[in-house]
Amino acid sequence: MFALTFLTPNPRLPSPLFVAKSIPESALSRRSIAFSSSNSYHWRPNLRFNGFKLKSATVPENVEGGESESGSLVKALKLGGMFGVWYLLNIYYNIFNKQVLRVYPYPATVTAFQLGCGTLMIAIMWLFKLHPRPKFAPSQFTVIVQLAAAHTLGNLLTNVSLGRVNVSFTHTIKAMEPFFTVLLSVLLLGEWPNLWIVCSLLPIVAGVSLASFTEASFNWIGFCSAMASNVTNQSRNVLSKKFMVGKEAMDNINLFSVITIISFMLLVPVAILIDGFKLTPSQLQIATSQGLSVKEFCIMSLLAGVCLHSYQQVSYMILEMVSPVTHSVGNCVKRVVVITSSIIFFKTPVSPLNSIGTATALAGVYLYSRAKRVKVKQIPKTS
């Protein structure tokens, strides 16, 4: 593109600047031929015509660069905001959930209620068309039920642990998730880890062991249920990786939504069988005799259910925007935030050795995320 700068012979007069518009190639060739035949001039820059000087001026090519940079900035701000919401919902869920389980020691009923809140939110999402409804083949139903069963057990066992031990200790144990991911990937998928991943698991195991030996609220039910929740949650992730691939696979949000609804339907009869029907007014009065009113108990239970589904939904939304490795690093930071906030809110006594164990385990989780990134970068080089 050229700009035509016309300079008048009189230097006192301003020189107007005109930007040449785009002209069709055929018209341009006709004009150049007529010009050369009548005046015997060839098209060259910096020629003077009757006191006028023709100069070529380049126009910046990166006109749209500002728009792309602003778009990337908006995307980065949006992603940062979603990470912040993810962490904040996690903090509130663990605080509300722990307060409910302190006065209402029925984790199966609490978990079923929370999944029911999620089911209601999903129904609203589909009713108002905030997200397209899922379409899946009948052949996928068996696989989805398996994923839902693992999801149900994972949430139930986590609540069993939270009801027995401190929130910080439960999440320290759940830092063992990478260990079970690697183990189940070997057993179910035949995927063997590289040396860096294996080395990153050592501080995780050592840190969780040290934190367990020095935990003031330690008991075997809380410890074993948290460990079992690691197995079920990671088996769900590995199974979804194994089966939910191909053209018929649903998106992450719909897959999570369908799993939540099926989990609610699976857990309700189990909760009644294990706990009995514990939502009667007399049972609520007994539960709230330990410091919470019925109104506070109901509000906290509802908020815990909303926060649980919301933070899991946001987590899946983030997973669609970033790589699994970035999501894993974000999950590591989330665990640090939850442990720190729960210690501050509940004023949990923490010994120096317990702090060292927790920090070592979390550092191992971070190293595991870095080791996975090294493995991902090495794949294109070998192909």
C-alpha positions in Angstrom: 0.0 0.0 0.0 1.3 3.5 -0.9 0.6 7.0 0.5 0.9 9.9 -2.0 2.6 12.9 -0.5 2.2 16.0 -2.6 4.8 18.7 -1.9 4.1 22.2 -3.4 7.0 24.3 -4.8 6.2 26.9 -2.2 7.7 25.7 1.1 5.4 28.0 3.1 2.3 26.1 2.0 1.3 22.9 3.8 1.8 19.6 1.9 -1.3 17.6 2.0 -1.0 13.8 2.5 -3.2 11.4 0.6 -3.3 7.6 1.1 -3.9 5.8 -2.2 -6.9 3.5 -2.2 -6.6 0.0 -3.6 -7.2 -0.1 -7.3 -8.0 -3.3 -9.3 -5.1 -4.7 -11.1 -6.7 -4.5 -14.5 -7.5 -0.8 -14.1 -4.1 0.0 -12.8 -2.4 -1.7 -15.8 -4.7 0.3 -18.3 -3.8 3.6 -16.6 -0.1 2.8 -16.6 -0.1 1.9 -20.3 -1.9 5.1 -21.2 0.4 7.1 -19.1 3.6 5.6 -20.6 2.3 6.0 -24.2 1.3 9.7 -23.8 4.2 11.0 -21.6 6.9 8.4 -22.1 7.3 8.1 -18.3 7.8 4.9 -16.4 6.4 4.3 -13.0 9.2 5.0 -10.6 9.2 6.4 -7.1 10.8 9.8 -6.2 10.0 11.4 -9.6 9.0 15.0 -9.8 6.0 16.0 -12.0 5.4 19.8 -12.4 6.7 20.6 -9.0 5.1 17.6 -7.2 7.1 14.9 -5.7 5.8 11.3 -5.5 7.1 9.4 -2.5 6.3 5.9 -1.3 5.2 5.5 2.3 4.7 2.2 4.0 1.7 1.6 6.1 2.1 -0.4 9.3 1.3 -4.0 8.6 0.5 -4.9 12.2 -2.7 -3.0 12.3 -4.5 -5.9 13.8 -1.7 -6.7 16.2 -3.2 -4.4 18.9 -6.5 -6.3 18.6 -4.8 -9.7 19.0 -2.8 -8.4 22.0 -5.9 -7.0 23.6 -7.7 -10.3 22.9 -4.9 -12.3 24.6 -5.0 -9.9 27.5 -8.7 -10.3 28.0 -8.3 -14.1 27.8 -5.5 -14.1 30.4 -7.6 -11.9 32.7 -10.6 -14.2 32.2 -8.5 -17.3 33.0 -7.0 -15.6 36.0 -10.4 -14.7 37.3 -11.7 -18.3 36.8 -8.7 -19.6 38.8 -9.5 -17.2 41.6 -13.2 -18.2 41.6 -12.1 -21.9 41.6 -9.9 -21.3 44.7 -12.5 -19.2 46.5 -15.3 -21.7 46.0 -13.0 -24.4 47.3 -12.2 -22.5 50.4 -15.8 -21.8 51.2 -16.9 -25.4 50.4 -14.4 -26.8 52.9 -15.3 -24.3 55.6 -19.1 -24.8 55.3 -18.8 -28.6 54.8 -16.6 -29.0 57.9 -19.0 -27.0 60.0 -21.9 -29.1 58.9 -20.1 -32.4 59.4 -19.1 -31.3 62.9 -22.7 -31.2 64.1 -24.2 -33.7 61.7 -22.0 -36.8 61.5 -23.9 -38.4 58.6 -21.5 -38.1 55.6 -23.6 -40.2 53.2 -26.7 -38.0 53.7 -24.6 -34.8 53.5 -23.0 -36.1 50.2 -26.3 -37.0 48.7 -27.7 -33.6 49.6 -24.8 -31.9 47.9 -25.1 -34.0 44.8 -28.8 -33.1 44.8 -27.9 -29.4 44.8 -25.7 -30.1 41.8 -28.4 -32.0 40.0 -30.8 -29.0 40.5 -28.2 -26.6 39.2 -27.6 -28.8 36.1 -31.3 -28.9 35.4 -31.5 -25.1 35.5 -28.5 -24.9 33.2 -30.1 -27.1 30.6 -33.6 -25.6 31.1 -32.3 -22.1 30.3 -30.0 -23.4 27.6 -26.9 -22.1 29.3 -25.1 -25.1 27.9 -26.2 -27.5 25.1 -27.8 -30.8 26.4 -25.7 -33.9 26.1 -26.1 -36.5 23.4 -24.6 -39.9 24.0 -24.9 -43.4 22.5 -26.5 -46.2 24.5 -23.1 -48.0 24.3 -21.6 -45.2 26.5 -24.1 -45.6 29.3 -22.3 -48.5 31.0 -19.1 -46.6 31.0 -20.7 -43.5 32.4 -22.3 -45.5 35.2 -18.8 -46.8 36.1 -17.5 -43.2 36.2 -20.5 -42.1 38.3 -19.9 -44.9 40.8 -16.2 -43.8 41.2 -17.3 -40.2 41.5 -19.9 -41.1 44.1 -17.4 -43.1 46.2 -14.8 -40.3 45.9 -17.1 -37.6 47.2 -18.5 -39.9 49.9 -15.1 -41.0 51.2 -13.8 -37.4 51.2 -16.7 -36.3 53.4 -16.1 -39.3 55.7 -12.5 -38.1 56.1 -13.4 -34.5 56.6 -15.8 -35.5 59.3 -13.1 -37.4 61.2 -9.9 -35.3 60.8 -8.9 -31.7 60.2 -9.4 -30.2 56.7 -5.7 -29.5 56.3 -4.8 -33.2 57.0 -7.4 -34.5 54.6 -6.0 -32.3 51.8 -2.5 -33.3 52.7 -3.4 -37.0 52.2 -5.2 -36.1 49.0 -1.9 -34.7 47.7 -1.1 -38.4 47.1 -3.4 -38.3 44.0 -0.4 -38.3 41.5 0.9 -41.5 43.1 -2.4 -43.3 42.4 -2.7 -41.7 38.9 0.7 -43.2 38.0 -0.2 -46.6 39.6 -3.6 -46.9 37.9 -2.2 -45.7 34.6 0.3 -48.6 34.7 -2.3 -51.2 35.8 -5.2 -50.1 33.5 -3.6 -48.3 30.6 -0.2 -49.9 30.4 1.4 -46.4 30.5 4.8 -46.5 32.3 6.1 -43.3 33.8 9.6 -41.8 33.0 12.3 -41.5 35.6 11.4 -37.8 36.4 7.9 -38.7 37.3 8.9 -41.5 39.5 11.4 -39.3 41.3 8.8 -36.6 41.9 6.6 -39.2 43.7 9.2 -39.8 46.4 8.8 -36.4 48.2 5.0 -36.8 48.0 5.0 -40.2 49.8 7.6 -39.0 52.3 5.8 -35.7 53.0 2.4 -37.4 53.5 4.0 -40.0 55.8 5.7 -37.3 57.9 2.4 -35.3 58.1 0.5 -38.4 59.1 2.8 -39.4 61.9 2.7 -35.8 63.4 -1.0 -35.1 62.9 -2.8 -34.3 66.1 -6.3 -35.3 64.8 -5.0 -38.5 63.2 -7.4 -41.5 63.2 -7.4 -44.5 60.9 -10.9 -44.0 59.6 -10.1 -40.5 58.4 -6.8 -41.5 57.0 -8.0 -44.6 55.1 -11.1 -42.9 53.7 -9.0 -40.1 52.3 -6.6 -42.6 50.8 -9.5 -44.5 49.3 -11.0 -41.3 47.9 -7.6 -40.9 46.0 -8.0 -44.3 44.5 -11.6 -43.8 43.4 -11.1 -40.2 42.1 -8.1 -41.2 40.1 -9.7 -44.4 38.8 -12.5 -42.2 37.5 -10.0 -39.9 35.7 -8.1 -42.9 34.2 -11.3 -44.6 33.1 -12.6 -41.4 31.5 -9.3 -41.2 29.6 -9.6 -44.8 28.6 -13.2 -44.9 27.4 -14.4 -41.3 26.7 -12.5 -40.8 23.5 -13.6 -40.6 19.9 -16.3 -38.8 18.0 -19.1 -39.8 20.3 -17.3 -38.4 23.4 -19.1 -35.7 25.3 -17.5 -32.4 26.3 -16.2 -32.1 29.8 -19.1 -30.1 31.3 -21.8 -32.4 30.0 -19.8 -35.5 31.1 -19.5 -34.1 34.6 -23.2 -33.1 34.6 -24.4 -36.6 33.6 -22.0 -38.2 36.2 -23.4 -35.9 38.9 -27.0 -36.8 38.2 -26.3 -40.5 38.1 -24.2 -40.2 41.3 -27.2 -38.6 43.1 -29.5 -41.3 42.0 -27.0 -44.0 43.1 -26.3 -42.4 46.5 -29.8 -41.6 47.8 -30.8 -45.2 48.5 -27.4 -46.0 49.9 -27.6 -43.0 52.2 -31.0 -44.1 53.5 -29.6 -47.6 54.0 -26.5 -46.4 55.9 -27.8 -43.4 57.9 -31.5 -43.9 57.8 -33.7 -40.9 57.1 -32.0 -38.2 59.1 -33.7 -35.1 57.8 -36.6 -35.0 60.2 -37.0 -31.9 62.5 -36.1 -33.9 65.6 -32.8 -35.1 64.0 -32.0 -31.5 62.9 -32.7 -30.3 66.4 -30.3 -32.9 67.8 -27.6 -32.0 65.2 -27.9 -28.2 65.9 -27.7 -28.6 69.6 -23.9 -28.3 69.3 -23.8 -24.6 68.4 -25.7 -24.0 65.2 -29.3 -23.0 64.8 -31.5 -24.9 62.3 -31.4 -21.9 60.0 -27.6 -21.6 60.0 -27.3 -25.4 59.5 -29.7 -25.3 56.5 -27.9 -22.3 55.0 -24.5 -23.8 55.4 -25.6 -27.1 54.0 -27.1 -25.4 50.9 -24.0 -23.2 50.4 -21.7 -26.2 50.7 -23.7 -28.1 48.0 -23.7 -25.0 45.7 -19.9 -24.4 46.2 -19.1 -28.1 45.6 -20.8 -28.3 42.3 -19.7 -24.8 41.3 -16.0 -25.3 41.9 -16.1 -28.7 40.1 -17.9 -27.1 37.2 -15.4 -24.2 37.0 -12.6 -26.8 37.2 -13.9 -28.5 34.1 -14.3 -25.2 32.3 -10.7 -24.3 33.1 -9.6 -27.7 31.9 -11.1 -26.9 28.5 -9.1 -23.7 28.3 -5.7 -24.9 29.4 -3.5 -28.0 29.1 -3.8 -30.8 31.6 -0.3 -29.9 32.9 -1.3 -26.3 33.6 -4.5 -27.5 35.3 -2.4 -29.9 37.4 -0.2 -27.0 38.6 -3.3 -24.9 39.3 -4.7 -27.8 41.4 -1.5 -28.0 43.4 -1.8 -24.2 44.2 -5.4 -24.8 45.1 -4.5 -27.4 47.6 -2.0 -25.0 49.2 -4.6 -22.3 49.4 -7.2 -24.6 50.9 -4.8 -26.0 53.5 -3.6 -22.5 54.5 -7.1 -21.0 54.7 -8.5 -23.9 56.8 -5.6 -23.7 59.3 -6.2 -20.0 59.7 -10.1 -20.3 59.9 -10.3 -23.3 62.2 -7.1 -22.3 64.2 -5.7 -25.8 63.7 -2.6 -26.4 65.7 0.3 -27.4 63.5 3.7 -28.7 64.7 6.9 -27.8 62.8 7.3 -31.4 61.6 3.7 -31.5 60.4 4.4 -28.3 58.4 7.5 -29.7 56.9 5.7 -32.9 55.9 2.8 -31.0 54.3 5.2 -28.6 52.5 7.3 -31.6 51.2 4.2 -33.3 49.9 3.0 -30.2 48.1 6.5 -29.6 46.7 6.4 -33.1 45.3 3.1 -32.4 43.6 4.6 -29.4 41.9 7.6 -31.4 40.8 5.2 -34.0 39.4 3.5 -31.4 37.3 6.9 -30.2 36.0 7.9 -33.8 35.3 4.7 -34.3 33.2 5.6 -31.1 31.3 9.1 -32.5 30.5 7.4 -35.7 29.2 5.0 -33.8 27.0 7.9 -31.7 25.4 9.8 -34.8 24.6 7.1 -36.5 22.6 7.3 -34.3 19.4 11.1 -34.7 19.3 10.9 -38.5 19.1 8.3 -38.6 16.4 
